[in-house]
Amino acid sequence: MSAITWFRVGGPADVLFAPEDEDDLAQFLTNTPAGVPVYPVGVGSNLLARDGGVRGVVVRLGAPFAKISIDGVRVRAGAAALDAQVARAAARAGVAGLEFYRGVPGTIGGALAMNAGAYEQETKDVLVEAVAYDRGGERHVFKNADMNFAYRHCGAGEGLIFTEALFEGRKDETAAIEARMAAIMERREKSQPIREKTGGSTFANPDPAVSGGRKAWQLIDEVGGRGRVVGDAQCSQQHCNFMINRGKATAADLESLVESLRKDVLKKTGVELRWEIRRIGE
């Protein structure tokens, strides 16, 4: 798993399956015994795979699921399409509203699974419908309301593998859209360690009513977590809601570091931080 996750950690998966198309995926899910765990994985940007490896099947959607098409102000994207690619394609077509995806690492499948967002926008704001397959191989089409979105959460159901999304934006000039995306990237470059081995934001921001309006990074900073090191894992000096593999970190190093931050924040502020990064394996 270390080869396909941004943290560059993790032991091997029992099986890695890359379906050729939706029919291939459906058949595979239908024929895989119900007791075998199945984990959908995109580009591994929001994922911590543990050192002992992953028991079961890792499903990784590839190029057949990365197509992007545009009709008017509607953008259809496969789940393997990078969020940034979707934003750029929409901009070229003069479709605004998806600029925030330029600053979201990962794929559309992951964005659907966690209602990914950035800069005051979320997936739920632009989604029309999504296609997914359940653990038994049955195809479902979910309208926006069916997704039961909440902050960094999708409540459509457990065990779903998303394959496609339909978004709706609005018309605007390409130059104006690209200028907004450039501003997003400049802001991201200045504030986040995007050139490091990192998994993105580690914790979801807590409810402002509980945290007194403080975001996760502020709480970590408040308890002296910025720059903390466990093994070769480090809490980023640049943005302390990002953890970094400095070169030889293990998944255990990273998980131990994050849990130490959670513990200190809870003890000193009374706020319980929730993992935003998904953890799989043993």
MOMOBEL-V525672 format. One record per helix or strand. SS is the DSSP state (@ for helix, = for strand). FROM is the first residue (numbers start at 1). TO is the last residue. If there is no record, write none. Layout:
ss->SS from->FROM to->TO
ss->SS from->FROM to->TO
//
This chain:
ss->= from->13 to->17
ss->@ from->22 to->31
ss->= from->38 to->41
ss->= from->47 to->49
ss->= from->54 to->60
ss->@ from->63 to->65
ss->= from->68 to->71
ss->= from->74 to->78
ss->= from->82 to->82
ss->@ from->83 to->92
ss->= from->95 to->96
ss->@ from->99 to->103
ss->= from->107 to->107
ss->@ from->108 to->114
ss->= from->117 to->118
ss->= from->121 to->122
ss->@ from->123 to->125
ss->= from->127 to->133
ss->= from->139 to->143
ss->@ from->144 to->147
ss->= from->150 to->150
ss->= from->153 to->153
ss->= from->161 to->168
ss->= from->170 to->171
ss->@ from->174 to->191
ss->= from->197 to->201
ss->= from->203 to->204
ss->@ from->208 to->211
ss->@ from->216 to->222
ss->= from->229 to->230
ss->= from->233 to->235
ss->= from->242 to->245
ss->@ from->251 to->269
ss->= from->274 to->275
ss->= from->278 to->280
//
